Amino acid sequence: MNTGPNTGASPPLAKAWALLTVSVLTRTLREGLVLRALIWPALIIALTLLVSATFVAGLYASKSAAVPDEAFAEVLVAKGLDARVYADPEAAFVAGEVDRAAFEGPEGWVILARFDGAYTMAMESELRARLGAAWRPMLIPRAGRNAALGPTTRLLVGLLAVLFVLYGVVFGAGGLSRDQQDGSLDAERALPVPSWIHAASRMGAAGLALSVAFAASVWLIHTILGVSAPWAWSVVGGLSGLGGAAMGLGLMARAGRAESLSGPLSRGLVAVTGLMALGYSAPALGRHLPIASVGALVRGDLPGVGAVFTTLLVCGLAAWMFDRSAR
C-alpha cells in the first residue's frame, strides 16, 4: 500500500481524515457551480410551492357573498363571511361583484358559488338552518396535514433525492478526475497516511455536502407542504448521496488516468438508475440497499438498518479500489 514518504510520525487516522475532508470540502464549495447545484433545486421547488399556495389561497379565501335580506347577512357575517345585502344577488354574482350568492328562485332557494370551500359550506349550512331543512352540512376541522398529499410529496422529494444521488456520482468521479489533473491528489499522496484515507476524505466531503443540502431541502418542503417521514427522507438522502459519491469515485479510480471522465460517469449513472428502479419495483429488498432505498421510500417503505451497512460496504469497496489504483 502506498503511504507516501516517511517524514516522521504519522498523524492519527481520524485526525488526518478530518483535516483532509475539510480541505476537499473547502475546495469543492469554492466552486460557484457546485454551490448553485446544491442550493437552487430546493429554492426553485419552494418558490413554486409558495406561489401556487398563495394563488390557491387567494381564490379559496374569498369571503364575499350576496344575500337578499339583512337578517341572513348578519348570520353569515357572524360565520366569517363578508355578506352584503343586494336587491338582486344573482345579478351581483354574474357581474363578478361577489363569489357567492343566495336567493330565492322560482323553484326554491339557490346558492351560486365560484368554487367550493369552508365559506361556501358555511353559507349552505346557515341557509338550510334558516329554512328548517332536515339536514345541514357540518365542517369538521382538519387535523394535521392532508394525508391525501402523502404520495405526491413522496414523489416530489423522491425526484429531488434522485437528483442529489446523481450529484453524488458526479462529485465522486468528477472530483477525483479534477484532483488528478490539477496535481492535488499527487500532493496529498506525499503525506504519511494510508492511501485509502484520500478516498475516504473525498467521500466524506461529498457525503457531508450532499446530506446537509438535501436535509435542508426536505425540511423546507416539509414546512411548506408537509412531507411524510421527513427524518427518514433526510437519512435516506444522505446515505444515497454518499453511496453515489462512493460509486463514482470507485469507478473513476478503477478506470485510472487512461480513461476520461465520461466513461466512469456514464457507468455510475446507469448503475444509480438501475438501483432506483430496483427499490421502486421491490421495496422490501430495496429498503436495505444504498440508493435503492430512495425508490423504496417513494413507495412508502421506510429504510432498514441494512441500508446503513450496505452503504458503508460500498464506501469500503470504493476505498479499496482507490488504494489498488495507487499501487
N, C-alpha and C positions, 0 to 999 in steps of 0.2 A: 504494500500500500504506500502511495506517495504521500509523505508527510512534510515535504519541503526540507530545507537545510536545518540542521540542528544548531540554532544560535543561542541556546540557553534553555532554561526550564520552560516547559510548555505550560500555558495558562490552563486553568480548569476548563473542561469542555463546555460546561454550561455557560460560563462567562464568555468564552470565545464565541459560542453560538449566538448569545445575546448581542454581543458587540457587532458581529458580522451581520446579524439580522437587521439591526438598526441602520447599519451602513447601507445595506442593499435597499431597505425600505426608503431611506432618505433619498438615495439616487433615483429610485423609481418615482417617488412623489414629486420630485423636482420637474418632471416632465408634465407639461400642461395637458397633453393629450390624455395621459393616464388619469389625472385628476378629473377632467371633464367626463371621461368614460365612467368613473365611479359615481359621480355626483348627478349628472344630468338625467339618467333614466328615472330615478326616483322623483326628481323635481318635476319632470315632464308629466309623469303619472299623477302626482299630487296636484299639479296645476290643472290638469284636465278634469280630475275628480271635483276639485273645488269649483271650477267654472260650471260644470254640469250640475252639481248640487245647488249652487246659487241660482241657476236658471230654473231648475225644477221647483226649488223652494219658493222662488218668486211667483211662480204660477199657482202652486197649491196653497200659498199663504194668503191669497187674496180673500178678504173678508166682506166684500161688497155684496149687498142684497137689496132687492126692491120688493116691497110689500104694499098692500093696498090700505092698511089702517095703522094707526099709531099704537094700539094695544099689542098687535103682533110684533111691530118693530121693537117695542120695549122688551118683550120677552127674548127676542133674538139678540139684542144688544147685551142683555144680561149673560148670554151664552158666548159672548166674544165677537159677534158679527157686527159689521158696520151696516146696519139695516136702516133704510130710509123709506119714507112714505112717498109713493108715486101714484098719480092718478091712473096711469097705465103701466104697470110693472113689466108687462110683456114687451111694450114698445121700448122701454128703457134697456131691457136685456138685448133686444135685437139691435139697438143703436150702439151697443157696446159700452154703455154707461155703467153697467154692473155686470158681475159674473154669475149672479143667481137672481131668480125672480120667482115669487109665489103669487098666484092669482086664481080667482075662481072662473073657470071656463064654462061653456055650455053643458059639459058632461061632468063637472065637478072640479075640485081644486087641482092645480097643475104646478109642478116645480120644474123650472128650467135651470140647468147648470152647465157651465162650460167644461167642467171636469169634476171627478169625484174627490172626496176628501172628508176630513173631520168636520169642517164647517158645513158642507152640504148635508152630511148625515145629521148634524145637529139641527139644521133647518127643517129637514123632513121629520125628525123626531118631535119637534115642537109643533109642527103643523098637525101631525097625527094626534098629539095630545089635545090640541085645541079642538079638533073635530070629534074627539072621543072615539078614535079608532080602536079596534080590538087589539092591535099590537103596534109597537113602535120600536125602531132600531135603537140599540144601545151601543155606544162606543166604549170598547174595552181598552184601557191604556196598554200600549205595547211595553213589555218588559224586556229591556236589553236590546241587543242588536237583532236585526231581522234575519232569522235563520234561513230564509229563502235565498239570501245572498251568499251563503256559505260556498256552494260550488263555484259561483262566479268569482269570488275573491280568491279561492284556492287556485283557480286557473290563472287569474291575473298575477298573483305572487309567484306561481309556478313558472310562468313565462319570464318573469324578472329573474328568477333563480337560474333558469336555463342560460340567460344572457351572462350572468355572473360566473357560471361554470365555464362557459366559453371564454370569458375573460381569463379564468384561471389557466386554461390551456395556453392561451396567448402569452400570459405573464410568464409561465414556466418555460415554454420553448423560446419565446422572443427575448426574455431577459437573459437566458443563458447564451443565446446567439449574440446578443449585444455585447455581453461581457467578454465573450471570446474574441470578438472583432476589435474592441477598443483596448484590449490588454488588461482589463480589470481582473479577470479571472487568473491570468498568469501572475499578476502581482499578489493576489490573495494566496495563491498556492505556495508562495515563498514563506508564508507564516508557518510556525512549528505546531501545526494542528493536523489532525487526520483529514484526509481528502474529503470524506463524506460530510464533514462539518460545513463545507462550502455549499453542498447541495441542500443540507438541512436549513441553512440560513436563508437560502433563496426561497425554499418552500415556506418557511416561517414568515418571511416578509410578505409574500403573495397571499398566504392564508390570512394573515392579520389584516392586511388592507381590504381584502375582499369580505372578510367576516364583519368588520366594523361597518363598511359601506352598505352591505346587504342588510344587516340588522337594523341600521338606521332607516333604510328604505322600507322595511317591513313595518316598523313601528310608526313611521309616518303615514303609511297607507292605513294601518290599523286605527290611527287617531281619526282619520277622515271617514273611512268606510266601514271599518271593522273587519278583522281577519281572524278566522278560527285558528286557535293554537299558534299565536304569534311566536311564543318561545320555541316551539318545535320547528317552525319555519326558520328562525334565526340559527338554531343549531344545525339543521339540515343544510341550509345555505352555506354556512361557514365550513362545514365538513366537505361539502361538494366542491366549493371553491378551492379548498386545499387539495382535494383529490384531483381536480382538474389541473392545478399547478404541478402536482407531482407527476401526473401523466405526461404533460407537455415537457417538463424538464427531463424525465427519464427517456422519452423518445428522442429528444434532441441530443442528449448525452450518448445514446446508443448510435445515433447517426454520425456523431463526431463532426469534425470540420470538413469532411469530404462531401457532405450533403448540405444543400441550402435549407433555409428555414421552412420553405413551403412544404417539403415532404413530411417531416415530423409533425408539422402543424396540421396538415390535412388528415393524417392518420389519427391524431389526437381528437380532432373534431368529429371524425366518423365514429370513433370509439365512444365518445360522450353521447352522441346521438343514439347509438345502439343501447347504451346503458339506460338512458332516459326512457326509451321505448320498452325495455325490459321491465323497468319499475312500474310503468303505467299499465302494461298488459298483465304482469304478475306481481301485484303489490305485496303479497305475502312474502315473496322472496326479495323483491327489490328494497323493502324497508330495512333490510340488513346489509345492503351493499352501498358502497360510495357512489354518489351521483345518481344511481338508480333510485335512491330514497326520495329524490325530488319528485320523480314520476309517481311513486307510491303515495306520497303525501298529497299530491293533486287528487288522487282517488280517495283520500280521506284516511289512509293508513299511517299512523304515527311511526316515527323511526324506531328501530330496535337498537339494543346495545351493540349488536353486531356491526352496525354501520360505523361506529367509532373504531372498532378493532380492524375492520377491513380497510378503512381509510388509512389508518396507521401502517397497515401492511403494504398498501400501495406506496406510501411515502418511503418506507424502508426499502422496497424494491427499487424505487427511483434513485435513492441514495446509493444503493449497491451498484446500479448501472452507471451512475456518475463516477463512482470510485474505480470501477473497472476501466472506464474510458480514460482515466488519469494515469493508468499504468503504462 
